[in-house]
């Protein structure tokens, strides 16, 4: 698809009112977007309170803490305020500037033969300067600052949304790590129980030494894996604590299990995410700011008119300087026109135009990337749900096979290698089921973020 066609499609409709001086609302991507997602979930208005679907007050409390304390979000809030002050600065450049000054001096003149004469001199002055915005160059500068301010606001909203997602994922990662640690602990306990049975059987001459060695080896390997998972649990907890601006001690009590959420996700229609996703809106205002920069660079080649005025009063004492008895004033106009600069201004204008092209392509690429993120997340969700069902069924069969194999081993019907293989299959199925349920929760979070859900909990 050609860039011009895509831009026309994007500019076809405008949404979301904007406070700038022109109609610069983020556009909708309507002409080229399909009516529905290829991998349809449920078409309906995207839920802005998707965190509530997890139905976990602890998670909502953690999110509230992060939104208050997170350092990255606080840093972005400061950038928003910086951009707001830049708007004030740009507005001030369109107004006259005035400065007042009071100077005083004391001088002694003469010689020893003629005598010395000592006198004081005071001067009170007011100077003013005003640049006439003939070509609306200063207005373009203010417009650029306003667009950058809006972009910073949307960057803040995007970082806030991402923080909600990061805390949610980190929370469930802690729970997943803790449940997996419990699974390793249970496996070690089962192997140690089997080892005790096999050693007692060996002492009675019922089992071979090989079975004892194999079981001992398996027990030590699982203890090592259990220790590794404990470290993983600690690191997962520390990652969550960093998001909350807490000390990353790695100590946390996660007592719940990974939930299973059956409700569908309302995906809306593809065209709607352009006006809803804050990252796309930020990219849009970045492009508008660069468009204003092109106008400024172009008008730098035009004549500039500046008016300067001064008002001075000088006297031998402060009182006379203030009473205005000896006022002097002047009014000067200055017109400057670039004549020769070696092509610098023209090149700077072209640079600005090329940066605008880059901003346009960045925006268009971001829109297409947003569509891909939603489609991929919808596809992954469907795949994960199918895999969860299959793996859970496999886990039930593997657990039954393990119990049966150990019973048959004790009766001398199968070798212990068969027991080890059945036990390994059972563990892998159970751990895979746990991982898939965790990934399903992560997918749910990422899908809501891709759809532009705000993550509000109230």
VOPAGU-2260 file (C-alpha; in pm, 1 decimal, decimal comma):
REM VOPAGU-2260
SITE   aa  ch    i         X         Y         Z
SITE  UNK   A    0       0,0       0,0       0,0
SITE  UNK   A    1     138,5     340,6     -90,2
SITE  UNK   A    2     212,4     588,7     185,6
SITE  UNK   A    3     -11,6     855,9      39,5
SITE  UNK   A    4    -308,7     620,0      23,8
SITE  UNK   A    5    -250,6     513,9     380,3
SITE  UNK   A    6    -225,8     872,9     502,5
SITE  UNK   A    7    -547,8     964,6     324,4
SITE  UNK   A    8    -713,8     669,9     495,1
SITE  UNK   A    9    -584,1     779,7     832,0
SITE  UNK   A   10    -695,2    1138,0     780,0
SITE  UNK   A   11   -1042,2    1027,7     672,3
SITE  UNK   A   12   -1200,0    1072,5    1015,4
SITE  UNK   A   13   -1108,7    1263,1    1328,7
SITE  UNK   A   14   -1176,9    1169,4    1688,5
SITE  UNK   A   15   -1095,5    1279,5    2041,2
SITE  UNK   A   16   -1114,3    1655,3    2091,5
SITE  UNK   A   17    -785,0    1842,6    2123,6
SITE  UNK   A   18    -703,1    2163,5    2307,2
SITE  UNK   A   19    -460,4    2302,1    2050,9
SITE  UNK   A   20    -536,0    2593,4    1825,0
SITE  UNK   A   21    -614,6    2374,9    1524,4
SITE  UNK   A   22    -820,4    2063,2    1465,0
SITE  UNK   A   23    -543,3    1814,1    1534,7
SITE  UNK   A   24    -730,3    1522,8    1688,0
SITE  UNK   A   25    -579,4    1175,8    1643,5
SITE  UNK   A   26    -721,3    1022,3    1324,2
SITE  UNK   A   27    -895,3     692,7    1281,4
SITE  UNK   A   28    -763,9     429,5    1046,1
SITE  UNK   A   29   -1091,0     345,5     877,6
SITE  UNK   A   30   -1065,0     311,5     501,6
SITE  UNK   A   31    -811,7      30,1     491,2
SITE  UNK   A   32    -888,2    -149,9     816,5
SITE  UNK   A   33   -1116,2    -457,8     804,3
SITE  UNK   A   34   -1455,3    -451,3     972,6
SITE  UNK   A   35   -1349,3    -721,7    1218,4
SITE  UNK   A   36   -1036,0    -894,8    1339,1
SITE  UNK   A   37    -925,8   -1200,5    1146,0
SITE  UNK   A   38    -920,8   -1405,9    1464,9
SITE  UNK   A   39   -1236,6   -1267,2    1618,4
SITE  UNK   A   40   -1285,0   -1277,5    1993,3
SITE  UNK   A   41   -1606,0   -1093,7    2085,0
SITE  UNK   A   42   -1689,5    -773,9    1898,3
SITE  UNK   A   43   -1793,5    -507,9    2146,6
SITE  UNK   A   44   -1663,7    -199,0    2321,9
SITE  UNK   A   45   -1321,2    -267,9    2471,3
SITE  UNK   A   46   -1341,1    -296,6    2849,2
SITE  UNK   A   47   -1147,3     -12,5    3013,5
SITE  UNK   A   48   -1167,2    -190,7    3350,9
SITE  UNK   A   49   -1011,1    -517,8    3238,6
SITE  UNK   A   50    -807,3    -551,3    3558,8
SITE  UNK   A   51   -1133,9    -609,3    3745,7
SITE  UNK   A   52   -1182,2    -929,6    3543,2
SITE  UNK   A   53    -897,6   -1086,4    3745,7
SITE  UNK   A   54   -1113,7   -1037,2    4056,7
SITE  UNK   A   55    -815,9   -1001,8    4289,0
SITE  UNK   A   56    -809,6    -721,5    4546,4
SITE  UNK   A   57    -443,6    -787,2    4625,8
SITE  UNK   A   58    -351,0    -725,8    4263,2
SITE  UNK   A   59    -556,5    -406,9    4250,1
SITE  UNK   A   60    -386,3    -285,7    4567,4
SITE  UNK   A   61     -42,0    -353,6    4418,6
SITE  UNK   A   62    -132,5    -162,8    4103,3
SITE  UNK   A   63    -250,7     135,2    4309,7
SITE  UNK   A   64      79,8     132,7    4500,6
SITE  UNK   A   65     282,4     117,4    4179,9
SITE  UNK   A   66      93,3     407,0    4021,3
SITE  UNK   A   67     178,3     616,5    4326,8
SITE  UNK   A   68     538,0     512,9    4388,4
SITE  UNK   A   69     692,7     389,6    4060,4
SITE  UNK   A   70    1000,5     592,9    3970,5
SITE  UNK   A   71     962,4     559,2    3594,4
SITE  UNK   A   72     605,8     690,1    3600,9
SITE  UNK   A   73     708,5     980,4    3824,3
SITE  UNK   A   74     987,9    1062,3    3581,0
SITE  UNK   A   75     742,2    1068,3    3290,8
SITE  UNK   A   76     510,1    1296,3    3491,1
SITE  UNK   A   77     800,6    1540,1    3526,8
SITE  UNK   A   78     850,0    1529,8    3149,3
SITE  UNK   A   79     486,4    1622,6    3102,2
SITE  UNK   A   80     530,5    1921,7    3332,0
SITE  UNK   A   81     847,3    2018,4    3145,7
SITE  UNK   A   82     655,4    2011,1    2817,1
SITE  UNK   A   83     376,3    2219,3    2972,5
SITE  UNK   A   84     628,7    2483,7    3075,7
SITE  UNK   A   85     765,3    2482,1    2720,1
SITE  UNK   A   86     416,8    2583,9    2601,1
SITE  UNK   A   87     428,0    2881,2    2838,1
SITE  UNK   A   88     771,1    2975,8    2707,8
SITE  UNK   A   89     653,9    2957,1    2346,1
SITE  UNK   A   90     350,2    3170,9    2427,6
SITE  UNK   A   91     573,3    3429,6    2594,3
SITE  UNK   A   92     782,9    3473,7    2277,3
SITE  UNK   A   93     475,0    3622,5    2108,0
SITE  UNK   A   94     443,9    3896,1    2371,1
SITE  UNK   A   95     656,2    4208,9    2420,6
SITE  UNK   A   96     944,5    4175,9    2663,7
SITE  UNK   A   97    1016,0    4455,7    2911,0
SITE  UNK   A   98    1313,1    4505,4    3139,3
SITE  UNK   A   99    1385,8    4779,6    3389,9
SITE  UNK   A  100    1718,4    4881,7    3533,1
SITE  UNK   A  101    1855,3    5130,1    3781,2
SITE  UNK   A  102    2225,5    5222,3    3772,9
SITE  UNK   A  103    2418,2    5449,9    4001,7
SITE  UNK   A  104    2771,4    5584,7    4002,4
SITE  UNK   A  105    2982,7    5819,8    4214,3
SITE  UNK   A  106    3279,8    5999,0    4066,9
SITE  UNK   A  107    3556,5    6218,0    4201,6
SITE  UNK   A  108    3743,3    6446,7    3963,1
SITE  UNK   A  109    4006,9    6721,8    3998,2
SITE  UNK   A  110    4353,2    6764,7    4147,4
SITE  UNK   A  111    4519,1    6871,7    4469,4
SITE  UNK   A  112    4591,0    7218,8    4334,4
SITE  UNK   A  113    4245,9    7290,7    4195,7
SITE  UNK   A  114    4048,5    7086,7    4441,1
SITE  UNK   A  115    3830,9    6782,3    4397,5
SITE  UNK   A  116    3474,3    6769,1    4278,9
SITE  UNK   A  117    3264,7    6468,6    4387,3
SITE  UNK   A  118    2931,5    6389,7    4224,8
SITE  UNK   A  119    2673,4    6114,9    4189,2
SITE  UNK   A  120    2473,4    6003,8    3887,0
SITE  UNK   A  121    2166,9    5779,6    3872,9
SITE  UNK   A  122    1988,0    5644,5    3568,7
SITE  UNK   A  123    1652,0    5469,2    3555,8
SITE  UNK   A  124    1561,9    5295,8    3230,8
SITE  UNK   A  125    1297,6    5071,6    3081,5
SITE  UNK   A  126    1367,6    4873,7    2764,7
SITE  UNK   A  127    1114,0    4686,2    2557,0
SITE  UNK   A  128    1137,8    4457,2    2257,4
SITE  UNK   A  129     872,2    4300,4    2040,9
SITE  UNK   A  130     907,6    4073,0    1739,8
SITE  UNK   A  131     623,8    4121,8    1494,3
SITE  UNK   A  132     484,2    3781,6    1401,3
SITE  UNK   A  133     416,5    3871,6    1039,0
SITE  UNK   A  134     454,0    3520,2     901,4
SITE  UNK   A  135     309,0    3350,8    1212,3
SITE  UNK   A  136     644,3    3190,3    1276,1
SITE  UNK   A  137     609,5    3239,9    1650,9
SITE  UNK   A  138     260,0    3094,3    1633,4
SITE  UNK   A  139     407,2    2787,9    1468,2
SITE  UNK   A  140     654,0    2759,8    1753,6
SITE  UNK   A  141     370,7    2771,0    2003,7
SITE  UNK   A  142     179,1    2514,2    1800,0
SITE  UNK   A  143     481,6    2285,9    1799,9
SITE  UNK   A  144     516,9    2316,4    2178,2
SITE  UNK   A  145     147,2    2236,1    2224,7
SITE  UNK   A  146     177,5    1923,2    2010,5
SITE  UNK   A  147     483,5    1808,5    2203,5
SITE  UNK   A  148     292,8    1867,9    2526,9
SITE  UNK   A  149       6,5    1650,4    2406,5
SITE  UNK   A  150     254,5    1384,8    2294,5
SITE  UNK   A  151     412,1    1388,6    2642,2
SITE  UNK   A  152      69,1    1347,9    2801,1
SITE  UNK   A  153      -3,0    1043,5    2586,3
SITE  UNK   A  154     343,2     905,5    2662,9
SITE  UNK   A  155     250,7     930,0    3029,6
SITE  UNK   A  156     -78,5     748,1    2969,7
SITE  UNK   A  157     103,6     480,5    2772,5
SITE  UNK   A  158     362,1     432,3    3047,2
SITE  UNK   A  159      85,0     418,6    3305,4
SITE  UNK   A  160     -93,9     149,7    3105,6
SITE  UNK   A  161     227,0     -45,7    3062,4
SITE  UNK   A  162     296,8     -20,6    3435,3
SITE  UNK   A  163     -45,3    -169,8    3512,3
SITE  UNK   A  164      36,5    -454,1    3273,2
SITE  UNK   A  165     388,0    -503,8    3412,5
SITE  UNK   A  166     262,9    -523,6    3771,7
SITE  UNK   A  167     -11,0    -768,9    3671,7
SITE  UNK   A  168     232,9    -993,1    3485,0
SITE  UNK   A  169     495,8    -969,8    3760,2
SITE  UNK   A  170     234,8   -1061,4    4022,7
SITE  UNK   A  171     125,2   -1370,6    3835,6
SITE  UNK   A  172     487,6   -1456,6    3763,2
SITE  UNK   A  173     550,6   -1467,4    4139,5
SITE  UNK   A  174     250,6   -1695,3    4186,9
SITE  UNK   A  175     361,6   -1914,4    3895,4
SITE  UNK   A  176     715,8   -1938,0    4034,8
SITE  UNK   A  177     583,6   -2028,0    4379,3
SITE  UNK   A  178     351,0   -2297,5    4243,8
SITE  UNK   A  179     632,2   -2440,6    4033,0
SITE  UNK   A  180     853,9   -2441,6    4340,9
SITE  UNK   A  181     583,7   -2634,6    4526,1
SITE  UNK   A  182     571,7   -2879,8    4235,7
SITE  UNK   A  183     947,7   -2937,8    4259,7
SITE  UNK   A  184     921,1   -2982,2    4635,4
SITE  UNK   A  185     644,9   -3237,4    4593,3
SITE  UNK   A  186     850,0   -3423,0    4334,2
SITE  UNK   A  187    1149,2   -3441,8    4568,3
SITE  UNK   A  188     925,0   -3572,7    4845,9
SITE  UNK   A  189     779,8   -3839,9    4615,6
SITE  UNK   A  190    1123,7   -3954,5    4501,7
SITE  UNK   A  191    1251,6   -3966,5    4860,1
SITE  UNK   A  192     950,2   -4176,7    4958,7
SITE  UNK   A  193    1016,9   -4409,8    4665,3
SITE  UNK   A  194    1383,9   -4424,2    4759,8
SITE  UNK   A  195    1294,3   -4534,7    5110,3
SITE  UNK   A  196    1072,5   -4811,9    4973,0
SITE  UNK   A  197    1336,9   -4925,6    4722,7
SITE  UNK   A  198    1618,8   -4925,7    4981,1
SITE  UNK   A  199    1412,3   -5135,4    5220,8
SITE  UNK   A  200    1332,4   -5373,3    4934,6
SITE  UNK   A  201    1701,4   -5392,8    4845,0
SITE  UNK   A  202    1789,1   -5482,3    5202,4
SITE  UNK   A  203    1540,3   -5771,5    5177,7
SITE  UNK   A  204    1684,2   -5874,7    4842,9
SITE  UNK   A  205    1380,8   -5771,3    4642,6
SITE  UNK   A  206    1545,6   -5488,9    4441,6
SITE  UNK   A  207    1877,3   -5446,7    4269,2
SITE  UNK   A  208    2152,5   -5201,8    4364,8
SITE  UNK   A  209    2102,3   -5036,2    4025,8
SITE  UNK   A  210    1751,1   -4929,0    4124,1
SITE  UNK   A  211    1886,2   -4773,4    4443,2
SITE  UNK   A  212    2154,4   -4579,3    4257,7
SITE  UNK   A  213    1909,3   -4460,3    3991,4
SITE  UNK   A  214    1665,5   -4337,4    4254,8
SITE  UNK   A  215    1937,1   -4163,8    4457,0
SITE  UNK   A  216    2064,7   -3993,0    4140,5
SITE  UNK   A  217    1714,4   -3879,1    4049,3
SITE  UNK   A  218    1658,5   -3742,0    4400,9
SITE  UNK   A  219    1980,0   -3535,5    4392,9
SITE  UNK   A  220    1901,3   -3395,9    4048,4
SITE  UNK   A  221    1556,4   -3285,8    4162,1
SITE  UNK   A  222    1696,6   -3124,1    4476,3
SITE  UNK   A  223    1926,3   -2919,1    4251,7
SITE  UNK   A  224    1635,1   -2818,1    4028,9
SITE  UNK   A  225    1430,7   -2729,4    4336,2
SITE  UNK   A  226    1710,9   -2500,9    4459,4
SITE  UNK   A  227    1727,5   -2336,7    4118,5
SITE  UNK   A  228    1352,3   -2274,4    4121,8
SITE  UNK   A  229    1381,1   -2116,2    4466,2
SITE  UNK   A  230    1626,4   -1867,4    4317,0
SITE  UNK   A  231    1386,3   -1804,5    4028,8
SITE  UNK   A  232    1111,9   -1736,9    4281,4
SITE  UNK   A  233    1333,8   -1485,8    4462,8
SITE  UNK   A  234    1419,6   -1300,9    4140,5
SITE  UNK   A  235    1055,5   -1289,9    4029,8
SITE  UNK   A  236     959,5   -1138,8    4364,6
SITE  UNK   A  237    1238,6    -881,2    4346,4
SITE  UNK   A  238    1120,3    -774,7    3999,1
SITE  UNK   A  239     772,7    -709,5    4135,9
SITE  UNK   A  240     912,5    -517,9    4431,9
SITE  UNK   A  241    1113,1    -292,4    4199,2
SITE  UNK   A  242     794,4    -194,9    4016,0
SITE  UNK   A  243     645,2    -100,0    4352,5
SITE  UNK   A  244     956,5     102,5    4444,1
SITE  UNK   A  245    1012,1    -134,4    4738,0
SITE  UNK   A  246    1342,8    -278,5    4851,6
SITE  UNK   A  247    1402,7    -589,0    4632,5
SITE  UNK   A  248    1439,1    -834,2    4919,7
SITE  UNK   A  249    1283,9   -1120,9    4724,3
SITE  UNK   A  250    1065,3   -1206,8    5023,4
SITE  UNK   A  251     694,8   -1235,4    4950,5
SITE  UNK   A  252     403,6   -1447,8    5061,1
SITE  UNK   A  253     195,3   -1546,5    4760,7
SITE  UNK   A  254     -72,2   -1781,6    4886,0
SITE  UNK   A  255    -315,5   -1797,7    4593,0
SITE  UNK   A  256    -297,9   -2015,0    4284,1
SITE  UNK   A  257    -309,3   -1900,9    3923,6
SITE  UNK   A  258    -672,7   -1823,9    3841,6
SITE  UNK   A  259    -860,4   -1950,0    3539,1
SITE  UNK   A  260   -1062,6   -1672,8    3373,9
SITE  UNK   A  261   -1328,4   -1799,0    3138,5
SITE  UNK   A  262   -1480,1   -1468,5    3022,1
SITE  UNK   A  263   -1410,7   -1359,6    2665,5
SITE  UNK   A  264   -1227,5   -1038,7    2579,8
SITE  UNK   A  265   -1420,1    -769,6    2392,3
SITE  UNK   A  266   -1194,2    -676,6    2102,0
SITE  UNK   A  267   -1397,8    -405,0    1932,6
SITE  UNK   A  268   -1317,6    -327,5    1569,0
SITE  UNK   A  269    -968,1    -266,6    1426,0
SITE  UNK   A  270   -1029,0      98,3    1334,5
SITE  UNK   A  271   -1107,4     192,5    1692,8
SITE  UNK   A  272    -765,2     119,1    1842,1
SITE  UNK   A  273    -596,5     409,5    1659,2
SITE  UNK   A  274    -782,9     669,0    1862,5
SITE  UNK   A  275    -767,6     461,5    2182,4
SITE  UNK   A  276    -404,0     352,8    2209,3
SITE  UNK   A  277    -195,6     624,3    2378,0
SITE  UNK   A  278     126,8     523,8    2201,6
SITE  UNK   A  279     -34,5     582,1    1861,8
SITE  UNK   A  280    -177,6     914,5    1972,8
SITE  UNK   A  281     164,8    1020,2    2095,8
SITE  UNK   A  282     318,2     928,7    1759,2
SITE  UNK   A  283      45,7    1131,4    1586,6
SITE  UNK   A  284     121,4    1446,7    1786,5
SITE  UNK   A  285     493,8    1394,0    1738,1
SITE  UNK   A  286     424,2    1403,1    1364,6
SITE  UNK   A  287     218,4    1721,9    1398,4
SITE  UNK   A  288     498,8    1882,9    1598,7
SITE  UNK   A  289     743,1    1798,8    1323,1
SITE  UNK   A  290     503,9    1946,1    1068,1
SITE  UNK   A  291     514,2    2271,8    1266,6
SITE  UNK   A  292     893,8    2249,1    1268,0
SITE  UNK   A  293     888,7    2243,0     887,3
SITE  UNK   A  294     682,7    2563,4     884,9
SITE  UNK   A  295     926,5    2728,6    1123,7
SITE  UNK   A  296    1228,0    2626,6     915,1
SITE  UNK   A  297    1060,8    2760,3     601,7
SITE  UNK   A  298     973,4    3096,5     758,5
SITE  UNK   A  299    1326,3    3141,7     893,9
SITE  UNK   A  300    1409,4    3243,2     535,3
SITE  UNK   A  301    1164,6    3537,9     546,4
SITE  UNK   A  302    1229,9    3892,6     673,9
SITE  UNK   A  303    1194,4    3945,5    1047,8
SITE  UNK   A  304    1066,4    4271,1    1200,4
SITE  UNK   A  305    1164,7    4370,4    1553,9
SITE  UNK   A  306    1052,6    4680,2    1746,0
SITE  UNK   A  307    1270,4    4814,2    2027,0
SITE  UNK   A  308    1181,8    5093,7    2269,0
SITE  UNK   A  309    1366,9    5250,8    2558,0
SITE  UNK   A  310    1282,5    5507,9    2823,6
SITE  UNK   A  311    1562,3    5663,5    3032,6
SITE  UNK   A  312    1583,9    5927,6    3301,4
SITE  UNK   A  313    1914,9    6046,5    3447,0
SITE  UNK   A  314    1977,0    6275,0    3744,7
SITE  UNK   A  315    2220,7    6349,8    4021,0
SITE  UNK   A  316    2009,1    6178,1    4285,1
SITE  UNK   A  317    1760,4    5894,8    4294,9
SITE  UNK   A  318    1462,3    6118,6    4362,6
SITE  UNK   A  319    1516,9    6325,3    4048,9
SITE  UNK   A  320    1571,3    6011,7    3842,0
SITE  UNK   A  321    1238,1    5871,3    3950,8
SITE  UNK   A  322    1024,1    6185,0    3912,5
SITE  UNK   A  323    1055,2    6177,0    3533,8
SITE  UNK   A  324    1179,2    6533,1    3491,7
SITE  UNK   A  325    1446,7    6437,9    3239,8
SITE  UNK   A  326    1292,1    6157,5    3039,9
SITE  UNK   A  327    1452,9    6042,9    2717,0
SITE  UNK   A  328    1282,3    5790,0    2495,1
SITE  UNK   A  329    1353,3    5611,9    2171,4
SITE  UNK   A  330    1167,1    5378,3    1936,3
SITE  UNK   A  331    1359,4    5170,8    1684,5
SITE  UNK   A  332    1236,8    4926,7    1425,2
SITE  UNK   A  333    1463,3    4668,7    1269,8
SITE  UNK   A  334    1400,1    4459,3     958,8
SITE  UNK   A  335    1644,5    4179,5     883,6
SITE  UNK   A  336    1644,7    3956,6     579,1
SITE  UNK   A  337    1883,5    3665,6     524,7
SITE  UNK   A  338    2075,5    3741,9     206,2
SITE  UNK   A  339    2354,6    3489,4     185,1
SITE  UNK   A  340    2415,3    3196,2     417,2
SITE  UNK   A  341    2564,4    2936,8     186,3
SITE  UNK   A  342    2235,3    2747,4     154,4
SITE  UNK   A  343    2221,6    2678,3     529,1
SITE  UNK   A  344    1859,1    2785,8     579,9
SITE  UNK   A  345    1738,9    2596,2     274,4
SITE  UNK   A  346    1922,2    2284,5     390,4
SITE  UNK   A  347    1774,9    2318,5     740,4
SITE  UNK   A  348    1427,8    2340,1     591,3
SITE  UNK   A  349    1492,5    2025,4     388,5
SITE  UNK   A  350    1622,1    1852,7     699,7
SITE  UNK   A  351    1296,6    1939,0     874,8
SITE  UNK   A  352    1097,7    1800,3     582,7
SITE  UNK   A  353    1289,9    1474,9     591,2
SITE  UNK   A  354    1231,5    1446,9     965,9
SITE  UNK   A  355     861,1    1491,5     893,0
SITE  UNK   A  356     877,7    1203,8     642,7
SITE  UNK   A  357    1045,2     992,1     909,8
SITE  UNK   A  358     774,1    1084,5    1161,7
SITE  UNK   A  359     502,5     992,7     909,9
SITE  UNK   A  360     660,7     655,8     841,5
SITE  UNK   A  361     708,3     593,8    1212,6
SITE  UNK   A  362     341,0     664,5    1272,7
SITE  UNK   A  363     224,3     444,5     985,9
SITE  UNK   A  364     451,8     163,6    1097,0
SITE  UNK   A  365     321,4     194,2    1452,6
SITE  UNK   A  366     -37,9     164,4    1331,6
SITE  UNK   A  367      35,1    -152,4    1137,1
SITE  UNK   A  368     236,9    -289,0    1428,3
SITE  UNK   A  369     -59,9    -225,4    1659,0
SITE  UNK   A  370    -285,8    -429,3    1429,7
SITE  UNK   A  371     -29,1    -710,1    1425,2
SITE  UNK   A  372      -2,8    -711,7    1805,1
SITE  UNK   A  373    -378,7    -759,3    1842,5
SITE  UNK   A  374    -402,4   -1027,0    1573,2
SITE  UNK   A  375    -106,2   -1217,7    1715,7
SITE  UNK   A  376    -241,6   -1196,0    2070,1
SITE  UNK   A  377    -583,7   -1322,2    1957,1
SITE  UNK   A  378    -420,5   -1609,5    1771,8
SITE  UNK   A  379    -197,6   -1695,6    2067,4
SITE  UNK   A  380    -495,8   -1690,0    2302,8
SITE  UNK   A  381    -683,7   -1941,7    2090,1
SITE  UNK   A  382    -376,1   -2163,5    2066,0
SITE  UNK   A  383    -308,2   -2148,1    2439,5
SITE  UNK   A  384    -664,9   -2241,5    2529,7
SITE  UNK   A  385    -644,1   -2547,4    2303,5
SITE  UNK   A  386    -306,4   -2647,0    2445,6
SITE  UNK   A  387    -418,0   -2604,4    2806,3
SITE  UNK   A  388    -704,2   -2847,5    2755,1
SITE  UNK   A  389    -479,9   -3103,4    2585,2
SITE  UNK   A  390    -194,8   -3077,9    2837,6
SITE  UNK   A  391    -424,6   -3102,5    3139,6
SITE  UNK   A  392    -572,9   -3420,1    2996,0
SITE  UNK   A  393    -222,5   -3550,4    2929,7
SITE  UNK   A  394    -130,3   -3469,8    3289,3
SITE  UNK   A  395    -415,7   -3677,5    3427,0
SITE  UNK   A  396    -313,1   -3972,5    3209,8
SITE  UNK   A  397      55,6   -3932,9    3301,8
SITE  UNK   A  398     -22,2   -3926,3    3675,3
SITE  UNK   A  399    -230,8   -4242,9    3644,2
SITE  UNK   A  400      47,5   -4407,1    3441,6
SITE  UNK   A  401     305,7   -4316,8    3707,1
SITE  UNK   A  402     100,1   -4465,5    3991,3
SITE  UNK   A  403      40,2   -4780,0    3788,4
SITE  UNK   A  404     406,5   -4817,6    3688,1
SITE  UNK   A  405     527,9   -4800,3    4047,3
SITE  UNK   A  406     272,9   -5058,2    4156,2
SITE  UNK   A  407     383,4   -5287,9    3873,8
SITE  UNK   A  408     749,2   -5227,4    3964,6
SITE  UNK   A  409     689,9   -5338,7    4322,9
SITE  UNK   A  410     533,5   -5657,0    4186,0
SITE  UNK   A  411     834,6   -5710,2    3960,4
SITE  UNK   A  412     643,4   -5657,4    3635,1
SITE  UNK   A  413     843,2   -5360,6    3499,7
SITE  UNK   A  414    1192,1   -5218,1    3549,8
SITE  UNK   A  415    1258,5   -4905,1    3750,8
SITE  UNK   A  416    1353,6   -4723,8    3429,3
SITE  UNK   A  417     985,6   -4747,3    3333,4
SITE  UNK   A  418     891,8   -4584,1    3664,7
SITE  UNK   A  419    1140,3   -4300,6    3609,2
SITE  UNK   A  420    1006,6   -4236,9    3259,8
SITE  UNK   A  421     644,9   -4234,3    3381,0
SITE  UNK   A  422     734,9   -4002,9    3669,3
SITE  UNK   A  423     915,6   -3765,0    3432,2
SITE  UNK   A  424     615,8   -3755,6    3197,1
SITE  UNK   A  425     382,1   -3679,7    3486,5
SITE  UNK   A  426     599,8   -3394,2    3613,0
SITE  UNK   A  427     645,9   -3243,2    3267,0
SITE  UNK   A  428     271,8   -3251,9    3202,1
SITE  UNK   A  429     191,3   -3085,9    3534,7
SITE  UNK   A  430     458,8   -2817,9    3497,7
SITE  UNK   A  431     354,1   -2752,2    3135,1
SITE  UNK   A  432      -7,8   -2712,6    3243,6
SITE  UNK   A  433     100,2   -2461,2    3506,2
SITE  UNK   A  434     313,6   -2268,5    3257,2
SITE  UNK   A  435      35,6   -2255,6    2997,1
SITE  UNK   A  436    -213,7   -2120,7    3249,7
SITE  UNK   A  437      41,3   -1852,4    3340,8
SITE  UNK   A  438      98,6   -1768,6    2973,4
SITE  UNK   A  439    -277,1   -1747,4    2923,3
SITE  UNK   A  440    -293,5   -1479,7    3193,5
SITE  UNK   A  441       0,7   -1293,2    3039,7
SITE  UNK   A  442    -171,0   -1312,7    2701,8
SITE  UNK   A  443    -489,2   -1169,3    2850,8
SITE  UNK   A  444    -297,2    -874,0    2991,8
SITE  UNK   A  445    -103,6    -811,8    2669,7
SITE  UNK   A  446    -416,0    -838,3    2456,7
SITE  UNK   A  447    -596,5    -577,1    2664,3
SITE  UNK   A  448    -294,3    -347,4    2637,7
SITE  UNK   A  449    -277,2    -402,0    2259,4
SITE  UNK   A  450    -644,4    -311,8    2234,0
SITE  UNK   A  451    -581,2      11,9    2421,6
SITE  UNK   A  452    -766,1     -76,2    2740,7
SITE  UNK   A  453    -685,1     175,2    3011,7
SITE  UNK   A  454    -649,9     -80,8    3290,2
SITE  UNK   A  455    -873,6     113,7    3528,1
SITE  UNK   A  456    -975,6     -75,0    3839,8
SITE  UNK   A  457   -1249,5     153,1    3967,8
